[in-house]
Amino acid sequence: MLHARDAREVAVVVNAGSRRGAAAVDRVAELLAQAGYDAVRTYPVLRGADLPRRIEEALATGPDLLVAGGGDGTVSCAAGRVAGTGVTLGVLPLGTANDFARTLGVPAGLDEAVAALVAGRVVDVDLGRVDGRAYLNVASIGLSVGVTERLTPRLKRRLGPLAYPLATLLAYRHHRPFRARLEFPDGDRDPLELDDLLQVAVGNGRHYGGGNAVSPTASIDDHLLDVYAIVRGRFTDHVSIARILKDGSFIEHERVHHLTTRAVRVVTDPPLPVNLDGEIAATTPATFTVERNAVHVVVPLGSEAARLDGPRAHEPTERYGA
């Protein structure tokens, strides 16, 4: 399938508990029917715990196109399930941050997002894994876990994207620094010992945290993980880092370590939870890997986020080892 319009069977899984999901279920089905899709099945998800089961129910019908409507956690769950299959993923940004949709260039408005989906083309993108668990954007340890714990559904509904800076300030006040050892299973780098850390993050995609960039060159289609670690400093240091999070240039700050690799194992003292695209779903020690071109996904026609170029898992890339 080269374009979304080529799909014969479409299944739509919508997280009705996401920020805009409850009102979107019927509207999405209506818009897809108007676009000429005759066989559209919808699967509302009322509780987060039901999401994997509803995705399985949707895939059991044999769709060509699985449309995931919700936040980044919903989309990552769907991406992990369709990775390596013949099913293409469509994305409707109905959550708070919608960072994967932002990376792909999907419009924020529901009607516009469906229109872009219908007219869109299919590309393949990388998928991150943490001990087998899938993520699309960023997996992180430290401060971001505290942020996620404070991003309650009520706070996100009331403040939308503004919930992120508020939750970050609350988490910062209670953060405890930690020690980490970064090991590289492929042998492309020497182990790295780091102390007094605020956060370690391993990026597969480009955006996280409501529009921040992992690095100026990070991409969902570069077949590498961008790893950064922030060393705790004075409050003014973190303010200066926060000011340049959007474009990713914070990786050049003196208190930030940054590197790229295909795989990294993170060991912390003490063991710590890992945040995967807004879901706390793993614990250190943990191994992070990238699954090259694993997910076929629809992007708007003008998107330059990725291309359709197949697995070619052993082809060297210019940035590898940079």
N, C-alpha and C positions, 0 to 999 in steps of 0.2 A: 504494500500500500504506500503510494507516494504522496497522496493528499487525503485529507480527512473526508472529502466528498466521495472517495472511493469505498468507504466503509459500507457494508451491507447491514450489519447488525451492530447496534449501539447500546451499551449499558451505561447508566448514569448512577454513580454512587455519590450522594450528597450528605455531608455531615450537617444534619439539621441543628446540631448544637453549636456549630461555629458561629462567628459573629453575624454573618448574613445568611447562613444556610437555611434557616427555618422558612424564610419567605421565598427561597429560590427554587425549591423542588418542582413545583408545578410550572413555574415560569421557564425553567430550562427545557422541560419536556415540550412545552408549547413552542418555544423558539426553534427547537430542533425539528419538530413536526412541520413548522412553517418553512424550514429550509429544505424540506423534501425527504427527510429520513422517515421511512415508513415503520421501521421496527425499532422502537426506542423503549427500553425498560428502565424504570427508575427504582432506586433502592435507597430510601431515606435511612439515615443512621441517627438514632435518638440518643444513644449513649456511646461514649468512646470505646468502651469494652466490646461493643458489638461490631466495630468497624471491620476487623479481619473476617468475621463470619459473613458480613454483608458483601464484602468484596468477593469472597469465594462463591457466594450465591450468584453474584453477577457474572463471574467468569464461567460458571457452570453452564450458562446459556450459550456459550461459544461466540461472544462478540468479537468483531474485528477491532472495535474502538471502545475502550473503557474510559469514560469521562469522570474524573475525580473532582468534586466540588467541596472546598473546605480550606483549612489552613495548611501550613507546611507539613504538619504531622500527618494529616489525612493523605496528602499527595505522596509523601514518602512511603507510607504504608502501601499504597496502590502501586507505586513504582517498584518496590521490592518484590511485589507479587508478580508483576508482568515482565520483570527483567528476564531476558533470554528466551522469551516466548514470542509467538507471532502476533500478540495483542499490542496495539498502539495505545499510548496514554494521551488523554486530553486533559487540560488543566483549567479549572475555573476558580479564580481567587476569591474565596468567600471567608477567609480568616482575617486575622489582624495584621500580621506582618506580610504574608504572601511573597516571601523572598524568592521562591523558585519561579513563580509567575513573573516577578520583576526581572529575574535573570533572562527568562525567555522573551520578554517583551510583551506579555499578555496584558491587554488593557484591564484596568481596575473595575470598570463598570460591568455589570452582568450582561446586559444586552450586547455591549461592545465585545466582551470576551467570547460570547457565543458566536458572534459574527466572525471574529478572528479565527475561532476554532473551525468553523464551517469552511472558511476560505483558505485555511492554513495548509502548510506542507509538513511532511514528516522528516524528522532528523533523528539521529541517535546521540544520546548523552551518556556521560559517565555516571556510575553509581558508587557512592561510598559504602563501606561495610565496617562495622565494629563488631568483631567476633561473630560475623555472619549477619548481624542486624543491619538493615539498609538505612541510608540517609542520603539526602540530595545536596543539602547546603553545607552545614557545618556541624561537627560534633565537638563538644567542648567540656572542659573540666575546670572547676573553680567558681569564679564569680558568676558565670552564666547560669550555673545550676541554681544558685541563690535567686537569680533574677526569675528563672522559670518557676520556682516555688512560690514566688510572690505575684506572678502574673495570673491571678485568679480570673475565672470566667467573668465574674462581676466587674472586675477592674477593666478588663479588655472591652466589655460591652459599653462601659461608661466613658472610657477615654480613647478607645481605639489605639492607633499607633503611639499616642502620647503615654500609654501605659508603660512602654518600655523604659524611657528615661526615669520615670518615677520608681519603677521596680528596681532599676539599677542602683539608684541612690540608696534605697532601702537595703538592698543586698550588700552594697559596699560597706555600710556601717557595721555589718555583722560578719564580714569576711575574715576567715583565718588563713594566713599564708600556708603554703605547702611546698613540699620538695618533689621533684619529678626526675626520672631518668628516661631519656628517649633512646630507644634502641632501634636499629634499622635492619630488619630481616634480610633484605636484599644485599646488604654489605656495601651500599653506595655511600654511606657516611659512618663516621666513628660515633660511638655512643656519646650522649651529651647529658651531663649532670647539671641540674638547675635547682636553685634554692630560693626561698622567700618569694614564691610566685603568687600572682594574682589570678592568672588564667593561662591555660593551655588550650589551643583550638586547632582542629584539623579540618581544613576546608576542602570539600569536593567541588562545590559550586562557587559562585561569585558573591552572592549577597547573603546577609544574615542580620538578625536583630532589627528588622524593619527598614532595611535599605543600606546598612553598612556594607562596605566592600572588604573581602578577605585580604586582598592585596590589589595593587593597580593592575596586575597582569593575570589575576585568577580567572579561570574559565571553567564552565561545566563540560567542556569538550577538549581539555588539554591533556587528559590522561595522567594527571599528577595530583597529589595532595599538597595543599599549601599549609604548612605548620607554623604557628607562631606561639610564642610564650611571652607573657608580660610579667616582668619582675616588679614586685611591690616597691613603691617609692613614696615620695611625699604626695599629698593630695594635689598639689599644683602640677606634679608630673602627670597624674591621671587626667586632670583637666586638659592639659595640653594634648594628651593622646586622644581624648574624647573628641576634641575639636577637629581631628583629621581622620576620624573613623569612616566617614562617608566615602571617600575616594580610595581608601586603603593605604594611603601614604604613611599611616602611623607605624608601619613595619620598619620604617627608617629611624624611628625614635631610639634613643640610646638605651632605653629600658625594654626594648622589644627584640627578641630573637626570632628570626624568620628563615625558613628553608623550604625547599620542595623535595618531594620523594614519592615513591610509589607505595611504600608501606612503612609504618612506624608502630612500634610497641611502646606504650606509655605505662610506666610503673610509678606509682606515687606513694609517699609516706605521709599520712596513712592512706589506705585504699579509699578512693573517692568515687561518687556517682558520676556518670557521663550523660550529658544532655545531647540528644540526637534530634535536631530540627524541632526543638521545643518540647521533646518528650524525654524524661529521665528513664533510660532503658538499658543501661549497662553500668558496670563498675570496673575500676582499674584493679589489677593490671589488665589492659585491653590492647588488642591489635587492630590497627586501622589500615584498610587497604582500599584500592580503587579498582573497580570493575569497569574496564574500558568499553565504551559504546554499548552499554548493557540495556538501555531503555530506549525504545522508539517512542517519540513524543511529538505532538503537533505544536508547531510554532507559527506565529503570524507570518505572512508572506515577507514582510520587511525585516524580520528578525535576523540578526547576525550572530546569535548566541551559539549556534552549532551547525554542523552539516551532517549529511547522511554519508558515512564513509566506512561503515562496517567495523568488525572487531579488530582485525590486524594487531593482535595483542602484543606482538614482538617488534613492531616497527619503532625505531628510536624517534624521540621528539627533541626538538631544539632546546627545550628548557630542562630536559632531564639532567640532573646533576648540577644544575646551575646554582 
